[in-house]
Amino acid sequence: MSLTIPRRGVLGLGAAALTGLAAPAFAQTLNRPVRAIVGFPAGGSSDVVARLYAEKLRGIYAPNIIVEGRVGAAGRIAVEAVKAGEPDGSIYLQTPASMLTLQPHVFPREVRYDALTDLTPVSTVCSFPFAAAVPSGHPAKTFPELVTWLKAQTGDVPFASPAAGSAPHFLGVMLGKALNVPMTHVPYRGAAPAMQDLVGGRLPLFIGVLGDISPQHGSGARMLAISSPQRNPRYPDLPTFAELGHPQFTKDEWFGVALPANTPAPIVNGLHAAITQVARMPDMVAALDRLEYLPTVSASPQAFADLIRRERDEYATIVQESGFRPEN
C-alpha cells in the first residue's frame, strides 16, 4: 500500500503551513554525512529526483547528503554498491522499480542481488504512469480506433519502447497478446530517439513514460491511453487502459529508496519518516509535478517490501510468457 499525496491538496497549503512542514518534525536520525547512490547519469530523471529529495532530507535525516552516481551495467553497479555498504544508514540507494522487480528476470545471470535479502526496502518516493502514443498523422484518433487499425494490418506491427527488457517493452507485449495482434518490439536506447522517429512518422506506436511523450502531445504525437489507475488532471480527456476495458495494463512506475541489509530498524524507520515528511512539502510536490511525477510514499517499509515482492512475482510470469531473451 502506498500513499499518494494529492497535487491540489498539498499545493493549496499557505505559507505558514509550508514553513511548518519545512522544519524537522523529529530529531535528526543521523549525525554524519550520507551518500545517496543512483545508477544513472547526472541530469536524468533518476538523478534529478534523488537530488530533490537529498536537498530536502538534509537536516531531517542527516546533516548532509551527497548524491553519488555509480553508472554502468544498466544501473546494477549502484545496487551492488549499496548492497556492499555499511548498514549504518550512511549510504542508501534510490532506484527505478525495474532494478528491483524486473531486471532479476530480464538479466538473471547478470543480477547478483536480491532486493529483499541484500537490501532493506524503505519506501517509494514518487510514481509516474506509462502511455501509448501514435504520430499525429496516424489515422487512429482514439485507442479503440487504434485497435481497429492494428487488427486490419497484415503481418506484425512494430511498436517501440525506450529499451529492450524495460517495463514499456513488456506492456507492449501484453497489449499485443490481449488484442490478439502480432506485434514486433523495436527497442531504442532511450525515449528521445524513439520519440524522434514517432514524431517523424517512422513508427506507428510508442509505449513509454508519460513525461517523455507529453511534450509532443497535441503536436507531433498523440497519446491514446494511460496506465495510471485514474485519469491525469493535466490530460483529462486521456482515458486509462482500465476505462478502455484493459485493467491488466494499470501500472505505475516508481522510484524507491533502500538501505543495505541488516540496517537497524530505528534508522530504517527514521529514513521512512523523513521521506514521508519531505514528500508532503508543497515545494517538493510542485517540483515533482513539473516532471509529471506524483510524490508517492509507502505506508511503511514493510509495505514497500511487499510491493517489491508482488511486482517481482508478477514480472516473473510476464517475462517468462513473453519468451524474452537478453539478445531480443
C-alpha positions in Angstrom: 0.0 0.0 0.0 1.3 3.5 -0.9 0.2 7.0 0.0 -0.1 9.3 -3.0 0.0 13.0 -1.9 -2.8 14.8 -3.9 -1.4 17.7 -6.0 -4.2 20.1 -5.3 -4.4 19.4 -1.6 -0.7 20.0 -0.9 -0.2 22.8 -3.3 -3.1 24.7 -1.8 -1.3 25.0 1.6 -0.4 28.5 2.7 3.0 30.0 3.5 2.6 29.2 7.2 1.9 25.6 6.5 4.9 25.5 4.2 7.2 26.9 6.8 5.9 24.4 9.4 6.5 21.5 7.0 10.0 22.6 6.1 11.1 22.3 9.8 12.1 18.9 11.1 9.2 17.1 12.8 11.5 14.9 14.8 15.1 14.6 15.8 17.6 14.1 13.0 18.2 10.4 12.6 22.0 10.5 11.8 24.7 12.9 12.8 27.1 12.0 9.9 27.1 12.6 6.2 25.2 10.3 3.9 25.6 9.2 0.3 22.6 8.7 -1.9 23.6 6.3 -4.7 22.0 6.4 -8.2 22.8 4.2 -11.1 22.0 6.6 -14.0 23.7 9.7 -15.4 23.5 13.2 -14.0 20.6 15.1 -15.4 18.4 12.1 -16.0 15.2 11.7 -14.1 16.6 9.3 -11.5 19.4 11.7 -10.7 17.1 14.7 -10.6 14.6 13.1 -8.2 17.5 11.9 -6.0 18.8 15.4 -5.8 15.4 16.9 -5.0 15.0 14.5 -2.1 18.6 14.8 -0.9 18.3 18.6 -0.6 15.1 18.3 1.5 16.4 15.4 3.6 19.4 17.4 4.8 18.9 18.4 8.4 16.0 16.0 8.7 17.6 12.6 8.1 21.3 13.6 8.1 23.3 16.9 8.3 24.5 16.4 4.7 23.5 14.1 1.8 25.6 13.8 -1.3 24.2 12.3 -4.5 26.7 9.9 -6.0 26.4 8.4 -9.4 27.5 4.8 -9.9 26.7 4.5 -13.5 27.0 1.3 -15.5 25.5 -2.2 -16.2 22.1 -0.7 -16.6 22.0 0.5 -13.0 23.2 -2.7 -11.4 26.6 -1.2 -10.2 24.7 1.2 -8.0 22.6 -1.5 -6.4 25.7 -3.6 -5.7 27.5 -0.6 -4.2 24.7 -0.2 -1.6 24.5 -4.0 -1.1 28.1 -3.8 0.0 27.7 -0.7 2.0 27.8 -0.4 5.8 24.4 -1.0 7.4 24.5 2.2 9.4 22.3 4.5 7.4 25.3 6.3 5.8 24.5 5.0 2.3 21.2 4.5 0.6 20.0 3.6 -2.9 17.5 5.5 -5.0 16.4 3.5 -8.0 13.7 2.9 -10.5 11.4 0.0 -9.8 12.7 -2.1 -12.7 16.1 -2.6 -11.0 14.4 -4.4 -8.1 11.4 -6.1 -9.8 12.1 -6.6 -13.5 15.8 -6.9 -14.1 16.2 -10.1 -12.0 14.0 -11.8 -14.6 15.4 -10.0 -17.7 19.1 -10.5 -16.8 19.1 -13.5 -14.4 22.8 -14.2 -15.0 24.0 -10.6 -14.5 21.9 -9.6 -11.5 23.8 -10.5 -8.3 21.4 -9.1 -5.7 18.1 -9.8 -4.2 16.1 -6.7 -3.2 14.6 -8.3 -0.2 17.6 -10.0 1.3 20.6 -7.9 0.2 18.8 -4.6 0.7 16.4 -3.1 3.3 13.4 -1.5 1.4 12.4 1.8 2.9 9.8 3.5 0.7 8.8 4.6 -2.7 9.4 8.4 -3.3 7.4 9.1 -6.4 5.4 7.4 -9.2 4.5 8.0 -12.8 2.5 6.3 -15.5 3.1 5.0 -19.0 1.3 6.0 -22.1 0.6 4.6 -25.6 1.1 7.1 -28.3 0.9 7.3 -32.1 2.3 10.0 -34.5 -0.1 13.0 -35.1 -0.7 11.9 -38.6 -1.9 8.4 -37.6 -5.4 7.6 -38.7 -6.3 6.4 -35.2 -7.6 9.3 -33.1 -8.7 7.1 -30.1 -7.5 3.9 -28.6 -10.5 1.9 -29.9 -9.6 3.2 -33.4 -6.0 2.1 -32.8 -7.2 -1.4 -32.0 -9.3 -1.5 -35.2 -6.3 -0.3 -37.2 -4.0 -2.8 -35.6 -6.3 -5.7 -36.4 -6.6 -4.5 -40.0 -2.9 -4.8 -40.7 -1.2 -7.7 -42.4 1.9 -9.0 -40.7 3.5 -7.9 -37.5 3.0 -4.3 -36.4 6.1 -2.6 -35.0 5.9 -0.9 -31.6 8.8 0.9 -29.9 9.9 1.2 -26.2 12.8 3.1 -24.6 14.8 -0.2 -24.1 14.7 -3.9 -24.5 13.6 -5.5 -21.3 12.0 -2.3 -20.0 8.6 -2.1 -18.4 7.1 -0.4 -21.6 8.5 -3.3 -23.7 6.5 -5.8 -21.7 3.5 -3.6 -21.6 3.5 -3.7 -25.4 4.0 -7.5 -25.4 1.0 -7.8 -23.1 -1.0 -5.4 -25.3 -0.4 -7.4 -28.4 -1.4 -10.6 -26.6 -4.5 -9.2 -25.2 -5.7 -7.8 -28.5 -4.5 -11.0 -30.4 -2.5 -8.8 -32.7 1.1 -9.8 -33.8 3.4 -7.0 -32.8 7.2 -6.7 -33.1 9.2 -4.9 -30.5 11.6 -2.2 -31.7 14.0 -1.4 -28.8 15.6 2.1 -28.6 18.4 3.4 -26.5 16.2 5.8 -24.5 13.0 7.6 -25.1 14.4 10.6 -27.0 15.4 8.8 -30.3 12.2 6.8 -30.2 10.1 10.0 -29.9 12.0 11.5 -32.8 11.1 8.5 -35.0 7.5 8.6 -33.7 7.0 12.3 -34.5 8.7 11.7 -37.8 6.1 9.1 -38.7 8.6 6.3 -38.9 7.0 4.4 -36.0 3.2 3.7 -35.7 3.2 3.2 -31.9 5.4 4.0 -28.9 4.9 3.0 -25.3 6.8 4.9 -22.8 6.8 7.2 -19.7 4.1 9.8 -19.9 6.5 12.6 -19.2 8.7 11.6 -22.1 5.8 11.7 -24.5 3.7 14.7 -23.2 5.9 17.5 -24.6 4.9 16.3 -28.1 1.3 15.5 -27.3 -1.1 17.5 -29.5 1.7 18.4 -31.9 3.9 15.7 -33.3 2.4 12.8 -31.3 -1.0 11.8 -29.8 -1.4 9.9 -26.6 -4.3 7.5 -26.7 -4.2 5.7 -23.3 -2.5 6.0 -19.9 -1.6 3.2 -17.5 -2.4 5.1 -14.2 -5.4 4.0 -12.1 -7.1 7.4 -12.6 -7.1 10.0 -15.3 -4.3 12.5 -15.2 -5.6 16.0 -14.2 -3.3 17.6 -16.9 -4.9 15.4 -19.6 -8.5 15.0 -18.5 -9.5 13.7 -22.0 -6.9 10.9 -21.9 -8.6 7.6 -20.8 -6.9 5.0 -18.7 -6.4 1.5 -20.0 -8.8 0.3 -17.3 -11.6 2.5 -18.7 -10.9 1.1 -22.1 -11.5 -2.5 -20.8 -7.9 -3.4 -20.1 -7.4 -3.2 -16.3 -4.4 -5.5 -16.6 -2.4 -2.6 -18.0 -2.9 -0.5 -14.9 0.7 0.1 -13.9 2.6 3.0 -12.4 6.4 3.0 -12.4 8.1 4.3 -9.2 11.4 5.3 -7.8 12.2 3.8 -4.4 14.8 4.0 -1.6 16.6 1.1 0.0 19.3 0.7 2.6 21.9 -2.1 3.0 20.6 -5.3 4.5 20.6 -5.5 8.3 20.3 -1.8 8.8 18.8 -1.3 12.3 15.1 -0.6 12.4 15.4 2.9 14.1 17.4 4.1 11.1 15.1 2.5 8.6 12.1 4.0 10.3 13.8 7.3 10.6 14.5 7.5 6.9 11.0 6.4 6.1 9.6 9.2 8.4 11.9 11.8 6.8 10.8 10.8 3.3 7.2 11.0 4.3 7.7 14.5 5.7 9.6 15.7 2.6 7.0 14.3 0.2 4.3 16.4 1.8 6.2 19.7 1.4 4.4 21.9 -1.2 7.6 22.9 -3.0 8.6 19.2 -3.3 5.1 18.3 -4.7 5.5 21.2 -7.2 9.0 20.2 -8.2 7.8 16.6 -8.9 4.7 17.8 -10.7 6.9 19.7 -13.1 8.4 16.3 -14.0 4.9 14.9 -14.2 5.5 12.7 -11.2 3.5 12.2 -8.0 5.1 12.1 -4.6 4.1 8.5 -3.6 5.2 7.2 -0.2 4.8 3.6 1.0 2.8 3.3 4.2 5.7 1.6 5.9 9.0 -0.1 5.0 7.2 -3.5 5.2 4.5 -2.2 2.8 7.3 -1.3 0.3 8.9 -4.7 0.7 5.5 -6.3 0.0 5.2 -4.1 -3.1 8.6 -5.2 -4.4 7.7 -8.9 -3.8 4.3 -8.6 -5.5 5.6 -6.8 -8.6 8.7 -9.1 -8.9 6.4 -12.1 -8.9 4.1 -10.6 -11.5 7.0 -9.8 -13.8 8.4 -13.3 -13.5 5.2 -14.6 -15.2 5.1 -11.8 -17.8 8.8 -12.2 -18.8 8.5 -16.0 -19.0 5.4 -15.9 -21.1 6.9 -13.3 -23.5 9.8 -15.6 -24.4 12.2 -12.7 -23.9 15.9 -13.3 -24.1 18.6 -10.5 -23.4 19.6 -10.5 -27.1 16.0 -9.7 -28.0 
